[in-house]
Amino acid sequence: MSDRIVKLMGAEFTAPTGLAAANSAVDASLVKVYHTAAVTVTVVTSANAAVGSTTFDAGVHYVQKAPSDKIYATAGKFTPVAFTG
């Protein structure tokens, strides 16, 4: 992924940490996830039905989702992005 250019689609924000606070990350279909320790990320539909969850090691990772899907994590930061090039 180092040869891809990341297009910012919104500002970085603190990841919501529960279903009640989950959001669509500005209707992004691609979300950059960053944390300094392991983090579990969960994606749900707009009706709160589970899509899936996974645990990432510390660092930067990307999650693709439907624009209306909501996302939350145990910690970290989210940034709505897109890849170009």
N, C-alpha and C positions, 0 to 999 in steps of 0.2 A: 504494500500500500504506500510505500514511501514515494513512488512516482506519481501519485494522484494528488491533485490539488483539491483542498477542502474549501468549499464555499460556505460561508456563514449565512444561516437563514434566520438567526435570532441571537440574542445574548445568552451567554452561559448563566446558568442558575443552579442553586442548590437542589439536588434531587429530592423530590418528595419521598418520604419514608414509609408511606402506607397507602392502602387502597383509597381511603377517604380523601387523600390529598393528590392522588395520581392525576396527571393531566396529559394532554396530547403533545406537549412540547411544541407549541405553536403549529399544530397540525403537520409536524415534520414526518417524513417517511424514513428519515435516517437521523439517528441521535448519537452524538459522541458521548461516551461515558468515561469519566476520569475519576480515579481515586488513588490514594497512596497505599491502600491495603486492599485485600480481597473484598469484593462487593457482589451481592446478589441482586440481579435486575429482573423485574417482572413486567410483562406486558399483558394487558387485558383489553377487551373490546370496549367500545363506548358504553355498552350495557353491563360492564364489569365481569364478563365471562372470561375465564382464564385462557390466554393464548399460550403462555409458557413462561418459564423462568430459567435462569442460568447463573452460575457464579463465575466471575472473572477474576483473574489475578490483578494485582496492582498495575496501574498504567492506563493507557488509552485504548478503548475498544469502541466498536460501532455496532449499533442495533438497528436493523431494518424493521419497520412496522408499517401498518396501514396508517394513513394520515389521521384517521379518527380514533385509532387505538390510543390507549393511555399507558403511561409508563411510570414506574417508581422503583426505588432501590433502597438497600439497607443504609447507604451513605453515598457520598460523592457529589459530583457535579454533572449536569447534562448540558449539552449545547445542540440545538437543532442545526443540522448541516446537510450538505449535498456534496457529491463528488463531481468534479469536472475533469475533462481531459482524459 
